[in-house]
């Protein structure tokens, strides 16, 4: 019966007739090759032992060294059925072995049978051209326990989350277990499981659960990893990996963004309206791209909404065409992004952020013709011409006390104004003899309408070249080369200076006023003395004297000496002496009876009149003496003043 079965099997797999193959080779099923099988119930593993013939036939041994073998598993019985291929293209003896090493050599093959078939099996060793020679092992009963594991395990990673999913074999699967989840760096097999390094991801997933998520957001991860799911019963854990409870392909878990190391520069060409970015060297990595962003330099994080372009990581520069009508202050930043979308948007001092560059495709962006003027009340008015055609532009006004403004060091920023008003007024608290002003603009231009400060300074355009005097013009005091005094016969004496206003007090008939100088002058004069507009004056001399008996009671005086001139005002209170009238004589005639008495008194009155005349004469003499003394003393006094 066994021969009939073997013959049937040979007919199923052979392509060329057995008789032709046998004639072509000396190596056949009768060459002494053997195969035996044994099954271990504890390990549920079948061991195959293959032995080469013991021979000194060099030709046969050479053929064995060139021959390849295959092993098949067949159900034992009258009508064998092809079950599965166990191994193919096995070479037992090789050309590197000596004949003695090949003769009688034995080889062991371990195999874990499928748990889905519980029967008696035979193993067939196939060799020869198109498998025309068969050597069949002994029959062995293989009783493999049922699989107690999940199946169809799949995994997916996205946005820091790894999601594992699986199925149960059927609805009646026992649920007296917990689900174990493992991670490991290499594929899991029944052979290597016990010895391989692995990490328990979770040991407490409830029975019946069919998915599990692993969150990597709290840590950086960048790896290729395998996962396996087993079921842990009270006394056993099926880790045979006979079914599909382990991943055959690894998951790429990667939330670690690539870091760009390098410098970034930006330059704008106004002739071509192109900004060129240069980062010196690209990154030769097919998994990476470079993102280019417009960036506000005051922020510590890139705004993803301002992405300009995405380019290959291997290039080192990029040109950006700036559209017409833009006037913007721009800096740029670049990042590396990998195939998982990982990207660093937070910026540090080492991040590749370019210098700020003004990209302008419009003609006029600053004020022109700046100037300043001081008004009589001390107000400083700064004026300019507005050609910006930007009604919302704000003028920032700057003031310097040290020189023209070409930077913002040691300058004072004043209040803002509207650029279109074309002027700014203020009263400086600390007015200086020299001050310079400049005007810069805060405004938004172009499509984005983002306000920014255009702080460029152009000498003579929006920054004053020459200073303005914020203080009043200095009045030069004239230098007077002489001194002057006034002296009266009443004893009043005072120095005269430009603008003096002197009150001489009460004066009587015959009192004299003397105006003198320390040296000869061109002219001394008094106006409004004897009536409105009249004057008393002298030619080149040093003194002017006149009587106080003037109706004007005022002297609007001037003293002129070449280019030098002083003016002064003197006033006095003239007291007039009242003479006797005719009414007084009539009264004396009516009182004739008193004549005798009055005659005596009249004699006394005559004596009084003579006394008054004497007093006037003495006054004139005293005044003359005073003038003499004044003249004698003036040289000493004036020399001290000089």
C-alpha positions as CSV (number, residue, x, y, z in Angstrom):
1,X,0.0,0.0,0.0
2,X,2.8,2.4,0.9
3,X,4.4,1.9,-2.6
4,X,1.1,2.7,-4.3
5,X,0.8,5.9,-2.3
6,X,4.3,7.0,-3.1
7,X,3.8,6.3,-6.8
8,X,0.6,8.4,-6.7
9,X,2.4,11.3,-5.1
10,X,5.2,11.2,-7.6
11,X,2.7,11.4,-10.5
12,X,1.2,14.5,-9.0
13,X,4.5,16.5,-8.7
14,X,6.7,15.1,-11.5
15,X,6.9,16.8,-14.9
16,X,9.3,14.5,-16.7
17,X,9.1,10.7,-16.6
18,X,10.9,9.0,-13.7
19,X,12.7,6.6,-16.0
20,X,14.5,9.4,-17.8
21,X,15.6,11.2,-14.6
22,X,16.8,8.0,-13.0
23,X,18.9,7.4,-16.1
24,X,20.4,10.9,-15.8
25,X,21.7,10.7,-12.2
26,X,23.2,8.2,-9.8
27,X,21.5,10.0,-6.8
28,X,18.0,8.6,-6.0
29,X,15.8,7.4,-3.2
30,X,17.9,4.3,-2.9
31,X,21.1,6.2,-2.2
32,X,20.8,5.7,1.5
33,X,19.4,9.1,2.5
34,X,16.9,8.9,5.4
35,X,14.5,11.3,7.2
36,X,12.7,10.7,10.5
37,X,10.2,12.8,12.4
38,X,9.3,13.1,16.1
39,X,6.8,15.3,17.9
40,X,7.3,16.7,21.5
41,X,3.9,17.2,23.2
42,X,5.3,19.6,25.8
43,X,6.8,22.0,23.3
44,X,4.4,21.1,20.5
45,X,7.4,21.0,18.1
46,X,8.3,18.4,15.5
47,X,11.9,17.6,15.0
48,X,13.1,16.2,11.6
49,X,16.4,14.4,11.4
50,X,18.0,14.0,7.9
51,X,21.0,11.7,7.4
52,X,23.3,11.4,4.4
53,X,24.4,7.9,3.4
54,X,27.6,6.4,4.7
55,X,29.6,5.9,1.6
56,X,33.0,6.3,0.0
57,X,31.5,6.8,-3.4
58,X,33.2,10.0,-4.5
59,X,30.8,10.5,-7.4
60,X,27.8,10.1,-5.1
61,X,29.2,12.4,-2.5
62,X,29.9,15.1,-5.2
63,X,26.3,14.8,-6.3
64,X,25.1,15.2,-2.7
65,X,27.2,18.4,-2.4
66,X,25.5,19.9,-5.5
67,X,22.0,18.7,-4.7
68,X,19.2,20.9,-3.1
69,X,16.3,19.4,-1.2
70,X,12.7,20.4,-0.2
71,X,10.6,19.1,2.6
72,X,6.8,18.8,2.5
73,X,4.2,17.8,5.1
74,X,1.6,15.2,4.1
75,X,-1.3,13.7,5.9
76,X,-0.6,10.0,6.4
77,X,-3.1,7.7,4.8
78,X,-4.1,5.8,1.6
79,X,-4.5,9.0,-0.4
80,X,-1.9,11.5,0.6
81,X,-2.8,15.2,0.2
82,X,-0.3,18.0,-0.2
83,X,-0.5,20.0,3.0
84,X,2.2,22.6,3.1
85,X,5.8,23.3,2.2
86,X,8.1,23.1,5.2
87,X,11.4,24.2,3.6
88,X,12.9,24.6,0.1
89,X,16.3,24.8,-1.5
90,X,18.0,23.1,1.5
91,X,21.6,22.1,0.9
92,X,22.9,19.6,3.4
93,X,26.4,18.8,2.0
94,X,28.3,21.6,0.4
95,X,31.4,21.9,-1.8
96,X,33.2,23.3,1.2
97,X,32.8,19.9,3.0
98,X,35.2,17.0,2.5
99,X,33.9,13.7,1.5
100,X,34.4,12.3,4.9
101,X,32.4,15.2,6.4
102,X,29.5,14.6,4.0
103,X,29.4,10.8,4.4
104,X,27.0,9.9,7.2
105,X,26.4,13.6,8.1
106,X,23.1,14.3,10.0
107,X,21.0,17.4,10.0
108,X,18.2,18.5,12.3
109,X,15.2,20.7,11.4
110,X,12.7,22.0,14.0
111,X,9.2,22.8,13.0
112,X,6.1,24.0,14.8
113,X,3.0,22.4,13.3
114,X,-0.2,24.3,12.7
115,X,-2.7,23.9,15.5
116,X,-5.5,23.8,13.1
117,X,-4.7,20.2,12.0
118,X,-4.8,17.3,14.5
119,X,-3.8,14.2,12.7
120,X,-1.0,11.8,11.7
121,X,1.5,13.3,9.4
122,X,4.5,12.2,7.2
123,X,7.3,14.4,6.0
124,X,8.7,14.0,2.4
125,X,12.2,14.8,1.4
126,X,12.1,15.9,-2.2
127,X,15.2,16.1,-4.5
128,X,16.3,15.6,-8.1
129,X,15.2,17.5,-11.2
130,X,11.6,18.7,-10.7
131,X,11.3,16.7,-7.4
132,X,11.3,13.2,-9.0
133,X,12.9,11.5,-6.0
134,X,11.0,11.1,-2.7
135,X,12.1,9.9,0.6
136,X,9.2,9.6,3.2
137,X,9.6,9.8,6.9
138,X,7.8,7.8,9.5
139,X,4.3,8.8,10.5
140,X,4.0,11.0,13.5
141,X,0.9,12.2,15.4
142,X,1.0,15.9,15.9
143,X,-1.5,17.2,18.6
144,X,-1.2,21.0,18.7
145,X,-3.3,22.9,21.2
146,X,-5.8,25.5,19.9
147,X,-4.6,29.1,19.5
148,X,-5.6,31.3,22.4
149,X,-4.7,34.7,20.9
150,X,-6.2,37.6,19.0
151,X,-5.8,37.9,15.3
152,X,-5.5,40.5,12.5
153,X,-3.3,42.9,14.6
154,X,-2.7,46.2,12.9
155,X,-1.0,49.4,13.9
156,X,-1.1,53.1,12.8
157,X,0.8,56.2,14.0
158,X,-0.4,59.8,13.5
159,X,0.1,63.0,15.5
160,X,1.8,61.5,18.5
161,X,-0.7,58.7,18.8
162,X,-0.1,55.0,18.0
163,X,-3.3,53.0,17.6
164,X,-3.3,49.2,17.7
165,X,-6.4,47.2,16.6
166,X,-7.2,43.5,16.6
167,X,-10.0,40.9,16.4
168,X,-11.1,38.0,18.5
169,X,-11.3,34.6,16.8
170,X,-15.0,34.1,17.5
171,X,-17.7,35.4,19.8
172,X,-17.5,32.4,22.1
173,X,-13.8,33.1,22.9
174,X,-13.2,32.7,26.7
175,X,-12.9,36.1,28.5
176,X,-11.1,35.0,31.6
177,X,-7.9,36.8,30.6
178,X,-6.2,40.2,30.3
179,X,-4.7,41.6,27.2
180,X,-0.9,42.0,27.1
181,X,0.7,44.5,24.8
182,X,4.4,44.3,24.0
183,X,6.8,46.5,21.9
184,X,10.1,45.2,20.5
185,X,12.7,46.2,17.9
186,X,12.6,43.1,15.7
187,X,9.8,40.7,14.5
188,X,8.5,38.2,17.1
189,X,8.5,34.5,16.4
190,X,8.0,31.4,18.5
191,X,11.7,30.7,18.3
192,X,13.0,34.1,19.5
193,X,10.3,35.3,21.8
194,X,11.7,34.1,25.1
195,X,15.1,35.5,24.4
196,X,14.3,38.8,22.7
197,X,14.3,42.2,24.4
198,X,10.8,43.6,24.7
199,X,8.8,46.1,26.7
200,X,5.4,45.6,28.3
201,X,3.3,48.5,27.1
202,X,0.3,47.5,29.1
203,X,-0.7,44.4,31.1
204,X,-4.2,45.5,32.3
205,X,-6.2,46.0,29.1
206,X,-9.6,44.4,29.8
207,X,-10.7,41.2,28.0
208,X,-12.8,41.8,25.0
209,X,-11.0,45.1,24.2
210,X,-10.1,45.4,20.5
211,X,-8.0,48.6,20.3
212,X,-5.5,50.5,22.3
213,X,-3.8,53.9,21.9
214,X,-0.3,54.9,23.0
215,X,0.2,58.7,23.5
216,X,3.8,59.9,22.8
217,X,3.1,63.6,23.2
218,X,4.8,63.8,26.6
219,X,8.1,62.7,25.1
220,X,10.0,62.7,21.9
221,X,10.1,59.5,20.0
222,X,11.8,58.6,16.7
223,X,11.9,54.8,16.0
224,X,10.7,51.9,14.0
225,X,8.9,49.5,16.3
226,X,7.0,46.2,16.3
227,X,4.0,45.4,18.6
228,X,2.6,42.0,19.7
229,X,-0.7,41.3,21.6
230,X,-1.1,38.2,23.7
231,X,-3.8,37.0,26.1
232,X,-2.7,36.2,29.6
233,X,-4.8,33.5,31.3
234,X,-4.5,32.4,34.9
235,X,-1.9,29.7,34.1
236,X,-0.8,30.3,30.5
237,X,0.0,32.9,27.9
238,X,-0.1,31.9,24.2
239,X,3.1,33.4,22.8
240,X,3.5,30.9,19.9
241,X,2.6,33.6,17.3
242,X,1.1,31.0,15.1
243,X,-1.6,33.4,13.9
244,X,-1.6,37.1,13.3
245,X,-1.2,38.6,16.8
246,X,2.2,40.3,16.0
247,X,3.1,42.9,13.4
248,X,5.1,41.7,10.5
249,X,6.1,45.2,9.5
250,X,7.3,47.9,11.9
251,X,5.5,51.2,12.7
252,X,7.4,54.4,12.1
253,X,6.8,56.4,15.3
254,X,8.3,59.9,14.9
255,X,7.4,63.1,16.7
256,X,10.9,64.5,16.8
257,X,11.3,67.4,14.5
258,X,14.5,67.9,12.5
259,X,16.6,70.9,13.6
260,X,18.1,73.2,11.0
261,X,21.6,74.4,11.9
262,X,22.9,77.4,10.0
263,X,22.6,81.1,9.2
264,X,19.9,82.8,7.1
265,X,20.4,86.1,5.3
266,X,18.0,88.2,3.3
267,X,18.7,91.0,0.8
268,X,16.3,93.0,-1.3
269,X,17.1,94.2,-4.8
270,X,15.1,97.3,-5.6
271,X,16.0,97.1,-9.3
272,X,14.4,93.7,-9.7
273,X,11.9,93.7,-6.7
274,X,13.4,90.4,-5.6
275,X,14.4,89.4,-2.1
276,X,17.1,86.7,-2.1
277,X,17.3,84.3,0.9
278,X,20.6,82.4,1.4
279,X,21.2,79.7,4.0
280,X,24.6,78.7,2.6
281,X,24.1,74.9,2.6
282,X,21.3,72.5,2.0
283,X,20.5,69.2,3.7
284,X,20.9,66.1,1.4
285,X,18.0,64.0,2.9
286,X,15.1,62.8,0.8
287,X,12.9,62.6,3.9
288,X,13.2,66.4,4.6
289,X,11.8,69.6,3.1
290,X,12.5,73.3,4.0
291,X,9.6,75.6,4.8
292,X,10.1,79.4,4.3
293,X,8.1,81.8,6.5
294,X,7.7,85.6,6.7
295,X,8.3,86.4,10.3
296,X,7.7,89.2,12.8
297,X,11.0,89.5,14.6
298,X,9.2,90.4,17.9
299,X,7.6,86.9,18.1
300,X,9.2,83.8,19.6
301,X,7.2,81.4,17.4
302,X,6.7,81.2,13.7
303,X,3.2,81.8,12.4
304,X,2.2,78.9,10.2
305,X,-0.2,81.1,8.3
306,X,2.7,83.1,6.9
307,X,4.2,80.2,4.9
308,X,5.9,81.6,1.8
309,X,7.2,78.4,0.1
310,X,8.2,74.8,0.6
311,X,11.4,73.7,-1.2
312,X,13.7,70.7,-1.4
313,X,16.0,70.5,1.6
314,X,19.0,70.1,-0.6
315,X,19.0,73.7,-2.1
316,X,20.7,76.6,-0.3
317,X,18.9,79.7,-1.6
318,X,15.6,81.0,-2.8
319,X,14.2,84.1,-4.5
320,X,11.0,85.8,-3.5
321,X,9.3,88.2,-5.9
322,X,7.8,91.2,-4.0
323,X,4.6,92.4,-5.6
324,X,4.1,96.0,-6.7
325,X,2.6,98.4,-4.1
326,X,4.4,96.8,-1.1
327,X,6.4,98.7,1.5
328,X,7.1,96.3,4.4
329,X,9.7,95.5,7.0
330,X,10.3,91.8,6.8
331,X,12.4,89.1,8.3
332,X,12.3,85.5,7.2
333,X,12.7,82.1,9.0
334,X,13.2,78.6,7.7
335,X,12.5,75.2,9.2
336,X,13.1,71.6,8.3
337,X,10.0,69.4,8.1
338,X,10.1,65.6,7.8
339,X,7.8,63.2,6.1
340,X,5.7,62.9,9.3
341,X,5.1,66.6,9.3
342,X,7.3,67.2,12.3
343,X,8.6,70.8,12.5
344,X,10.0,73.2,15.1
345,X,8.1,76.4,15.1
346,X,9.4,77.7,18.5
347,X,12.4,80.0,18.0
348,X,15.6,80.4,20.0
349,X,18.7,82.4,19.5
350,X,20.1,79.6,17.4
351,X,17.1,79.5,15.0
352,X,17.7,80.5,11.4
353,X,15.9,83.9,11.3
354,X,17.2,86.5,8.8
355,X,18.0,90.1,9.3
356,X,15.1,92.6,8.8
357,X,14.9,93.9,5.3
358,X,12.8,96.7,3.8
359,X,11.0,95.4,0.7
360,X,9.6,98.5,-1.1
361,X,8.0,98.6,-4.5
362,X,6.5,102.1,-4.2
363,X,8.2,105.4,-4.9
364,X,7.8,107.7,-1.9
365,X,7.7,106.4,1.7
366,X,9.1,109.2,3.8
367,X,8.3,112.9,4.5
368,X,10.6,115.5,2.8
369,X,11.6,119.1,3.2
370,X,11.7,119.1,6.9
371,X,12.2,122.5,8.6
372,X,11.5,124.2,12.0
373,X,10.5,127.8,13.1
374,X,10.3,129.5,16.4
375,X,7.3,131.7,17.1
376,X,7.3,134.7,19.5
377,X,5.6,132.8,22.3
378,X,8.3,130.2,22.2
379,X,6.4,127.6,20.2
380,X,8.5,125.5,17.9
381,X,6.7,124.5,14.7
382,X,8.2,121.6,12.7
383,X,7.0,121.4,9.1
384,X,7.4,119.0,6.2
385,X,6.0,117.9,2.9
386,X,3.9,114.7,2.7
387,X,4.2,112.8,-0.5
388,X,3.3,109.4,0.9
389,X,-0.4,109.3,-0.2
390,X,-1.1,107.5,3.0
391,X,-3.8,109.3,5.0
392,X,-3.5,107.1,8.0
393,X,0.3,107.4,8.4
394,X,1.5,108.6,11.8
395,X,4.5,111.0,12.2
396,X,6.9,110.2,15.0
397,X,8.8,113.4,15.9
398,X,12.3,113.3,17.3
399,X,14.4,116.0,19.0
400,X,18.2,116.1,19.5
401,X,20.3,118.6,21.4
402,X,23.7,117.2,20.4
403,X,23.6,117.3,16.6
404,X,21.8,116.1,13.4
405,X,19.7,113.0,14.0
406,X,21.2,110.0,12.2
407,X,20.4,107.4,14.8
408,X,18.1,107.0,17.8
409,X,20.8,107.3,20.4
410,X,20.5,110.3,22.8
411,X,17.4,111.6,21.2
412,X,14.0,112.6,22.7
413,X,10.8,111.3,21.1
414,X,8.0,113.8,21.2
415,X,4.3,113.3,20.7
416,X,2.9,111.9,17.5
417,X,1.1,113.7,14.7
418,X,-0.7,112.8,11.5
419,X,1.7,112.9,8.6
420,X,-0.9,114.6,6.3
421,X,-1.1,117.6,8.7
422,X,2.5,118.4,7.6
423,X,3.4,120.1,10.8
424,X,3.9,119.6,14.6
425,X,4.0,122.2,17.3
426,X,5.3,122.2,20.8
427,X,6.8,124.4,23.6
428,X,10.0,122.8,24.8
429,X,10.3,122.8,28.5
430,X,14.1,123.0,28.4
431,X,14.6,125.3,25.4
432,X,18.1,125.3,24.0
433,X,20.1,127.5,21.7
434,X,20.5,124.7,19.2
435,X,18.1,121.8,18.5
436,X,17.6,119.4,15.6
437,X,14.4,117.6,14.6
438,X,13.6,114.5,12.5
439,X,10.3,112.8,11.5
440,X,9.8,109.1,10.8
441,X,6.6,107.2,9.9
442,X,4.5,104.6,11.5
443,X,2.1,103.2,8.8
444,X,0.8,100.2,6.9
445,X,1.3,99.8,3.2
446,X,0.5,97.1,0.7
447,X,-1.8,94.1,0.8
448,X,-1.2,93.0,4.3
449,X,-1.8,96.4,6.0
450,X,0.4,95.6,8.9
451,X,1.6,98.8,10.6
452,X,5.4,99.2,11.2
453,X,7.9,101.9,11.9
454,X,10.0,103.0,9.0
455,X,12.9,104.4,11.0
456,X,15.1,105.3,8.1
457,X,16.8,108.8,8.5
458,X,17.8,110.9,5.5
459,X,19.9,114.0,6.2
460,X,18.2,117.1,4.9
461,X,15.1,115.0,3.8
462,X,13.4,113.9,7.0
463,X,16.2,114.9,9.4
464,X,17.3,118.5,9.8
465,X,20.8,119.4,8.8
466,X,21.0,122.7,10.6
467,X,19.7,123.5,14.1
468,X,17.0,125.9,15.2
469,X,17.3,128.3,18.1
470,X,14.6,127.5,20.7
471,X,15.5,130.4,23.0
472,X,14.9,134.1,22.4
473,X,17.5,136.0,20.3
474,X,20.1,137.5,22.6
475,X,19.9,141.3,22.9
476,X,23.4,142.8,22.9
477,X,23.7,145.5,25.6
478,X,25.5,148.6,24.3
479,X,28.8,149.4,25.8
480,X,28.8,152.9,27.3
481,X,32.2,154.5,27.6
482,X,31.1,157.2,30.0
483,X,29.2,157.6,33.2
484,X,26.7,160.3,34.1
485,X,25.1,161.9,37.2
486,X,22.4,164.4,38.1
487,X,22.8,166.9,40.8
488,X,20.3,169.6,42.1
489,X,20.7,172.6,44.3
490,X,18.2,171.0,46.7
491,X,20.9,168.3,47.4
492,X,19.5,165.4,45.2
493,X,22.2,163.4,43.6
494,X,22.0,160.1,41.6
495,X,23.8,158.2,38.8
496,X,22.1,158.0,35.4
497,X,22.0,154.9,33.2
498,X,20.1,153.9,30.1
499,X,16.4,153.8,30.9
500,X,16.7,155.5,34.3
501,X,13.5,157.1,35.7
502,X,14.4,159.6,38.4
503,X,12.1,161.7,40.6
504,X,13.9,164.8,41.9
505,X,11.3,165.8,44.5
506,X,10.0,169.3,45.2
507,X,11.9,172.2,43.7
508,X,11.4,176.0,43.9
509,X,12.1,179.0,41.8
510,X,15.7,179.4,41.2
511,X,16.6,175.8,41.9
512,X,19.2,174.5,39.4
513,X,19.5,171.0,37.9
514,X,22.9,169.8,36.6
515,X,23.5,166.8,34.3
516,X,27.2,165.9,34.0
517,X,29.3,163.1,32.4
518,X,32.7,161.7,33.2
519,X,34.1,162.8,29.9
520,X,33.2,165.0,26.9
521,X,30.2,163.8,25.0
522,X,28.7,164.7,21.6
523,X,25.5,166.1,23.1
524,X,23.4,166.3,26.2
525,X,19.8,167.4,25.8
526,X,16.5,167.5,27.7
527,X,13.1,167.6,25.8
528,X,9.7,168.8,27.1
529,X,11.4,171.4,29.4
530,X,9.7,174.7,28.3
531,X,6.7,173.4,26.6
532,X,5.8,170.3,24.5
533,X,8.6,169.3,22.2
534,X,11.1,172.0,23.1
535,X,14.5,171.1,24.3
536,X,17.5,172.5,26.1
537,X,20.8,171.1,24.8
538,X,24.5,171.7,24.6
539,X,27.1,170.9,22.1
540,X,30.2,168.8,22.9
541,X,30.6,169.2,26.6
542,X,30.4,167.3,29.8
543,X,27.6,169.1,31.7
544,X,24.2,170.6,31.1
545,X,22.5,172.8,33.7
546,X,19.1,174.5,33.7
547,X,16.6,176.1,36.0
548,X,13.8,174.0,37.6
549,X,11.4,177.0,36.9
550,X,10.0,175.2,33.9
551,X,6.3,174.5,33.3
552,X,7.0,170.9,32.0
553,X,8.4,169.6,35.2
554,X,10.0,166.8,33.2
555,X,13.2,166.1,31.3
556,X,13.2,163.4,28.6
557,X,17.0,163.3,28.5
558,X,19.5,161.8,26.0
559,X,23.2,161.7,26.2
560,X,25.0,160.9,22.9
561,X,28.7,160.2,22.4
562,X,29.3,158.9,18.9
563,X,27.6,155.5,18.6
564,X,26.8,155.4,22.3
565,X,23.5,156.7,23.5
566,X,21.5,156.5,26.7
567,X,18.0,157.8,27.5
568,X,16.5,158.7,30.8
569,X,13.5,160.5,32.3
570,X,13.6,163.0,35.2
571,X,10.5,164.5,36.9
572,X,10.1,167.0,39.8
573,X,7.4,168.8,41.6
574,X,7.9,172.6,41.1
575,X,6.4,174.8,43.9
576,X,5.7,178.3,42.7
577,X,6.1,181.3,45.2
578,X,2.8,183.4,45.5
579,X,3.3,187.3,45.2
580,X,1.0,190.0,46.9
581,X,-2.1,191.3,44.9
582,X,-4.0,194.7,44.7
583,X,-6.8,193.4,46.9
584,X,-4.3,193.3,49.7
585,X,-3.5,197.1,49.2
586,X,-7.2,198.1,49.4
587,X,-7.6,196.3,52.6
588,X,-4.7,198.3,53.9
589,X,-6.3,201.7,52.9
590,X,-9.5,200.9,54.7
591,X,-7.7,200.3,57.8
592,X,-6.2,203.8,58.2
593,X,-6.6,203.8,61.8
594,X,-4.1,201.0,62.0
595,X,-1.6,202.8,59.9
596,X,0.5,203.9,62.8
597,X,0.7,200.4,64.0
598,X,1.3,199.1,60.5
599,X,3.9,201.6,59.7
600,X,6.1,199.9,62.2
601,X,5.3,196.6,60.8
602,X,5.9,197.8,57.2
603,X,9.4,198.7,58.2
604,X,9.8,195.2,59.3
605,X,8.4,193.9,56.0
606,X,10.9,195.9,54.1
607,X,13.6,194.2,56.1
608,X,12.1,190.8,55.3
609,X,12.2,191.6,51.5
610,X,15.8,192.5,51.8
611,X,16.3,189.2,53.6
612,X,14.8,187.2,50.8
613,X,17.0,188.8,48.2
614,X,20.0,188.0,50.4
615,X,18.8,184.4,50.6
616,X,18.6,184.0,46.8
617,X,22.1,185.4,46.4
618,X,23.4,183.1,49.0
619,X,21.6,180.1,47.3
620,X,23.3,181.0,44.0
621,X,26.6,181.2,45.7
622,X,26.1,177.9,47.4
623,X,25.1,176.3,44.2
624,X,28.1,177.6,42.4
625,X,30.2,176.2,45.2
626,X,28.5,172.9,44.9
627,X,29.2,172.8,41.1
628,X,32.8,173.7,41.8
629,X,33.1,170.9,44.4
630,X,31.4,168.5,42.0
631,X,33.8,169.4,39.2
632,X,36.8,169.0,41.6
633,X,35.6,165.6,42.8
634,X,34.3,164.1,39.5
635,X,37.7,163.0,38.2
636,X,38.3,160.8,41.1
637,X,34.8,159.4,41.2
638,X,34.6,158.6,37.5
639,X,38.0,157.0,37.3
640,X,36.8,154.6,40.0
641,X,33.7,153.8,38.0
642,X,35.8,153.2,34.9
